[in-house]
Amino acid sequence: MSIEDKIIVALDLESCEKALSLVERLGGHANFFKIGLGLIGKGGLELASEIKTRGYKVFLDLKLFDISNTVENAVSGLCDANFDFLTVQGDPHVIEAAVKGRSSSSTKILAVTFLTSLDRGDLDQNLIKPGEIQSLTDKRAEKAILAGADGVIASPKELQLIRKNPVCAKKIVVTPGIRPRNSSIDDQKRVATPSEALRLGASHIVVGRPICQAEDPLVAYKEIEKEISPD
């Protein structure tokens, strides 16, 4: 896998116009872009299709969750564009419905374990059963893969456990919560540097604000590229 395919740039910007401008600014370097809920109500699906037609890879991060029939229908429509990655919540019934809705599309269905902005205290508030978040994430990842997911979304802190799990060992693991050295962690709680995440077993890393909010996004991207490139 190329370096450009390992780095997914999250287009965490205020408008689709700014997002497309960033794509163009990074053109010739970045190859994989993520569009999340923040842009969906502002034309994000159209932007995703535009980026895809330009030859880039697209990660549609919607974290879908609903009854099975609704998820199946939603995924069926979204997969017409053959986006590369699509996220759903990691509940087995949701994953099974998403896989059914995908049908013959090449889109990979990725299951969200626990958001990187959460810690054990947050899980307590959400009435999640007791236990270390790393172990719970590993078990949630295993159930997701057994339900048919192509991979999972997990923080850097769970990567080693997930990679040791024979069910998950060779699956896609996309890791958000990436913060280059000396950058702010913002609202994230379980983070790592780009090189640490890949060393621990991430197949792809997601980087948003450290690139989007940089004085020069291309320079910021190149620094990450340099950090994870083989010597």
Secondary structure, DSSP 8 states (H G I E B T S, - for coil): --HHHHEEEE---SSHHHHHHHHHHTTTT--EEEEEHHHHTTTHHHHHHHHHHTT-EEEEEEEE-S-HHHHHHHHHHHGGG--SEEEEES-HHHHHHHHHHHTT---EEEEE-S-TT--HHHHHHTT--SS-HHHHHHHHHHHHHHTT-SEEE--GGGHHHHHHSTTTTTSEEEE--B--TT---TT-SS-B-HHHHHHHT-SEEEE-HHHHTSSSHHHHHHHHHHHHS--
